[in-house]
């Protein structure tokens, strides 16, 4: 047990031992229940394979037993992290211990440990000592919070005790933030702050847009919000109903452990392009995954402005409106101006055809409208063929009667009658044979409605009708140049998806809540497609406009999202406190923000945590650069830093650095398309590090040439400087970037 100087040590130690004893006993019972559930599931597969209800029930019981064992295994290491004393108005003092998972006395159904998501836990997260209240489904509970005690427990051992009225919550928070990072993002249930708690516990039935400064915990908060929603609204929200969209596969791996640690499984986690591709299947052409950020940043200023103009227009709601209007015109140009006749019978008048396809069935995609039309056409054609055949039979019978009346019985009459019946039978066969070809010929009048071909046609028409050098013309011309064969860019995915929704009946998605991380990189067209794909599911949208390194195609203002797409029904919330970096690191990053601020956005406010001053190191040539990087890395590793990122602009620059570093440092490249995140010494492109955090960051070359005083370059450098928890160093050749000057 760690050395603890606190008057309640003996009391808390005794309570911990009692709780661990209870957890151990319940874990043993849970493991036996898991074995039983596993055995019964296997028996169901063996003897009741065809009974779907039995299999589903056994699988549910098995998964529930698995989760119970996981929760109790976690609780055996750390059953709780805080104690609060609360006295309700007119009641006695109550003591509550709060942890990641509920621990119950099974014989009394009394909670020994309360889940951090329970309403009463708000007293720990939202308030200080004194008069407090919290809200339950049955109403508001008022009273006085007399104690808030943080309890540091690791591997079942009591390590620390902090009382807010003794050392304050700030000291506990600094102890948590002072730890080094590793291969995974960590949960923050022990250190959730009031502004973060607001986001986590925001109601399910409204969308929320969170503008959070670098290091404010946006990603972690969004994941904790999912855990909270699934706990609080479990009667109408299952993990399968929740979707997380992250920037890239590597980031998904980085955050993968948070939800399971919080007892949440089966939440779908993917990227926007993968999500759309899985949904559209063969309708989506092959997507070029190349990130254009580095290319855009390297363009001359005039060309960069041009690309920004066209990309922002391509992703705008104006572009989607024009696309929708154009698709209406395409539908109106369908061959609907002639009656459809089978022989002498009119199946559809032109007016009725337009009413069916352009009015009555308008809410449905074109392929479904045409499929329904084909069914009706087939039915009417067969009915018309039957009527034609009935007429042929009736007419034949009439002529037979005339022959019999006009000719005497004999060989001549018999031959005439045989010829008449043969003609009838031949015409009946011909009528039947005409049905299928007729249906196919009518349906062949309608185009195939290939989404990619329609997209090309739309861009061609948009270019033809737009003024030269307008944003629309630039966007259309660029797209026609880059969409070749069956291949599109990632910026085209949303528009092709919107076309596919108009033309094809697609699988229904039962998504009820969507969490979008790094949302500033999304375009409005992508938000619109997501909104329609999920049929208006509520969203938690988190991002930081100051980190908008892809603002050339993404968001520069949250208002179009909240006011236009969400129609003013979404709330916005700012997270202004940065918990990741020390004051010294944030002061350096804020120099950059001051040079190129985001209009209307407030700067980050670092939490009160000090560390070493940033290093600004001048070097001459690649050899000295490599030696300085090696010196810094070895010094930081000796201090205990586990995760260090060396950041430069391009892969080629990083490869040159890798060659200059000794092999024993084991440097490896950060690959955002990889499914495995490994800490250690990483070499990373500046445009790839957004969202990640490291113990230390070395900006390999922060010279004026590498980071000129321009908006996108400032955003990129700001991202680099806000990744480290503890240490940062900026190397530069000849002249330091003016973005870091103190003036």
Secondary structure, 3 states (H helix, E strand, C coil): CCCCCCCCHHHHHHHHHHHHHHHHHHHHHHHHHHHHHHHHHHHHHHHCCCCHHHHHHHHHHHHHHHHHHHHHHHHHHCCCCEEEEEEECCCCEEEEEEECCCEEECCCCEEEEEECCCHHHHHHHHCCCEEEEEEECCEEEEEEEEEEEEEEEECCEEEEEEECCCCHHHHHHHHHHCCCCCCCCCCCCCCCCHHHHHHHCCCCCCCEEEEECCCCCHHHHHHHHHHHHHHHCCCCCCHHHEEEECCCHHHHHHHHHHHHHCCCCCCEEECHHHHHHHHHHHHCCEEECCCCHHHHHHCCHHHHHHHHHHHHHHCCHHHHHHHHHHHHHHHHCCCCCCCEEECCEEEECHHHHHHHHHHHCCCCCHHHHHHHHHHHHHHHHHHHHHHHHHHHHHHHHHHHHHHHHHCCCCHHHHHHHHHHHHHHHHHHHHHHHHHHHHHHHHHCCCCCCCHHHHHHHHHHHHHHHCCCCCHHHHHHHHHHHHCECCEEEHHHHHHHHHHHHHHCCCCCCCCCEEEECCHHHCCHHHHHHHHHHCCCCEEEEEECHHHCCCCCCCCCCCHHHHHHHCCCCCEEEEECEECCCCHHHHHHHHHHHHHCCCCCCCCCEECCCCCCCCEEEEECHHHHHHHHHHHHHHHHHHHCCCCEEEEECCHHHHHHHHHHCCHHHCCEECCCCCCCCCCCEEEEEHHHCCCCCEEEEEECCCECCCCCCCHHHHHHHHHHHCCEEEEEEEEEECCECHHHCCC
